[in-house]
Amino acid sequence: MFTDDEKDFIDNLNLKFRGYRGVIFKPLLIIFHHFGLTADMLTNIRLFFGVVFLFWFYYGNEFSASLFLLFVLLMDTFDGALARFQNKASDRGKFLDILTDSIIYSFTILALFKFRLDFFLLAYNIFIIDTAYLLGTIKKQEFKKSEWIIRPYAQLSYLKAIVVVPFFLLIFFQKNFFPEAIILDNILATGLSIYYFIFIQIRWRKTYGG
């Protein structure tokens, strides 16, 4: 069903757009570089803003906090572009970027506890998405050369998009598809995690024996 070369639609768009970011955002990248900002700094700022979003959403106005979250998600387009602009792109930096993305995604799910949605579905989603990303990275990148521990790219952005899009539909337009979306997401992520786990185990036995 899945192959080593599979690439979902959202990640394909991301890969194609990545090549144009340096051109589209070059004026901003020059400004960031002039003021001594680095990609890691931008990533850390995003993480701080993610914390601000969570408390703003939970204890303040959901609509304005969600607009702020859109801004935080938009910032994700800059750190990688800045790293390439400064010739400092690395797998370690990509890991920090993906880790921050996962934390901000978890904050988005945690914010929804305010609406008293099913606790188990929300908590399980945070767990199983991270599990799928970890196992997916091992499956697809384990034997690829990296200057860090592993090349941290699982190509599973659609798993987060399935939940994030209904989140904004709920907040901005009061269209509640979220329960169905998170159930679907949990099923897909669970299936992928089981598949990746079995695949990795089989590959390890063929590679290392035992």
Summary of the structure (lengths in Angstrom):
residues: 210
radius of gyration: 18.2
end to end distance: 26.5
largest distance: 56.1
contacts: 623
relative contact order: 0.12
helix: 79%
strand: 0%
